Amino acid sequence: MRAIDLSQISWRKSSYSNTTGGDCLEVADNIPALIPVRDSKAPSQGALLFGLDAWAGFIGAVKQS
């Protein structure tokens, strides 16, 4: 697997994150075929990379709960 440089991508805070400093999830949706996700309170700890199908399944499951 090749390394993916995430240092120059644009992150946005999830609309489900709160404004008081808790539950801060950031996503970047400008990379073809991948959705990087990270904790905005600890960005240096890296990101999880989801394929498009896995991300769609995750979002679908969250919406159902």
C-alpha positions as CSV (number, residue, x, y, z in Angstrom):
1,M,0.0,0.0,0.0
2,R,1.3,3.4,-0.9
3,A,1.5,6.3,1.6
4,I,-1.0,9.1,1.1
5,D,0.1,12.7,1.9
6,L,-2.7,14.3,3.9
7,S,-0.7,17.4,4.8
8,Q,-2.2,19.7,2.2
9,I,-5.8,18.6,2.2
10,S,-8.7,20.8,3.4
11,W,-10.4,19.5,6.5
12,R,-13.9,20.4,7.6
13,K,-15.6,19.8,10.9
14,S,-18.5,17.4,10.9
15,S,-21.9,19.0,11.3
16,Y,-22.5,16.4,14.1
17,S,-19.6,17.8,16.2
18,N,-20.6,20.1,19.0
19,T,-19.3,23.7,19.5
20,T,-18.1,23.3,23.1
21,G,-14.9,21.4,22.3
22,G,-16.2,17.8,22.5
23,D,-16.9,15.2,19.8
24,C,-14.8,17.0,17.1
25,L,-14.7,14.9,14.0
26,E,-13.1,16.3,10.8
27,V,-13.4,14.9,7.3
28,A,-11.8,15.7,4.0
29,D,-13.9,14.9,0.9
30,N,-11.6,16.2,-1.8
31,I,-9.5,13.1,-2.4
32,P,-10.9,10.7,-5.1
33,A,-12.0,7.3,-3.8
34,L,-11.0,8.0,-0.2
35,I,-12.6,9.8,2.8
36,P,-10.0,10.7,5.5
37,V,-11.4,11.2,9.0
38,R,-9.6,12.5,12.0
39,D,-10.0,13.8,15.6
40,S,-9.7,17.6,15.4
41,K,-8.4,17.7,19.0
42,A,-5.5,15.4,18.0
43,P,-4.7,15.9,14.3
44,S,-1.1,14.7,14.7
45,Q,-2.3,11.3,15.6
46,G,-3.3,10.6,12.0
47,A,-6.5,9.8,10.2
48,L,-8.6,6.8,9.3
49,L,-9.1,6.3,5.6
50,F,-12.4,5.0,4.3
51,G,-13.2,3.8,0.8
52,L,-16.3,5.3,-0.7
53,D,-18.5,2.2,-0.1
54,A,-17.4,1.8,3.5
55,W,-18.0,5.5,4.2
56,A,-21.5,5.3,2.6
57,G,-22.2,2.3,4.8
58,F,-21.0,4.1,7.9
59,I,-23.0,7.2,7.2
60,G,-26.1,5.1,6.5
61,A,-25.7,3.3,9.8
62,V,-25.3,6.5,11.7
63,K,-28.4,8.0,10.2
64,Q,-30.4,4.9,11.2
65,S,-29.3,5.1,14.9
